[in-house]
């Protein structure tokens, strides 16, 4: 994604990578602390906040920057 963002540096689109945390799914199992129903509204809120802000951001489900 960083390579894509670098190649499209003049693009005005917001690019967002999300780290939703450990989610209860068939893949992650029942011990994960967060459910899909808990996490998805937060992720959607993060996307709405980034709307119209060009550039790449790597954010967690609460909108905090995740270090590369």
N, C-alpha and C positions, 0 to 999 in steps of 0.2 A: 504494500500500500504506500509506503514511503517513496518507493521508486515511481509509482504511478503519480503520486502527488507532485514529485519533482518534475516529471515530464509535462505536467499540466499546471505548472506554477501560476500561469496567468489566468487560469479558469476561476470564475467567480462562485463556483459551487462549493457548498460545505461538504467535506468528506469526514465521516465519523467512523471510527472503530470503537466497538464497545466491549467492555469486560463485565459481563453481567453478574459475575460471582458464581458460586457453586449452586446450581439449580437442581431441584428434584425433578429428574426425568428418568426414563428407562435406562438411559446411558449412565447418568451420574448416580442413580440409586436413591433410595428413600431417606438416607441419612443427611442429604444436603439440606442446609438451613433455609434456603429460599425456594418458594414455589414459583411456577410460571405466572400464576395469577398475581403474585406479589411483585414480581420483577418487571413484567412487561409494561405496566403503566409508568413505572419509573423510567424505563428506557425510552418510551415514547416521549415523555416529558423532556428528557435530555435532548432528543432529536429536535423537538420544537424549539428549544432554547438555542440550538446551533443553527437553526434555519436562517439563511441569509448571511451567515458569517463564513466568508470564504476561507479555504485552507483545511488542513488536516488536523484532526484532534483524536486522541486516544483517551477515552473517558470510561469511567466505571458507571454502574447503574445509578449512582447518585450525582453524576456530572463532574466528579473530581478527575483531574488529569492523572492518567496512569503513566508512569515512567517507562520509557522504551527500554 
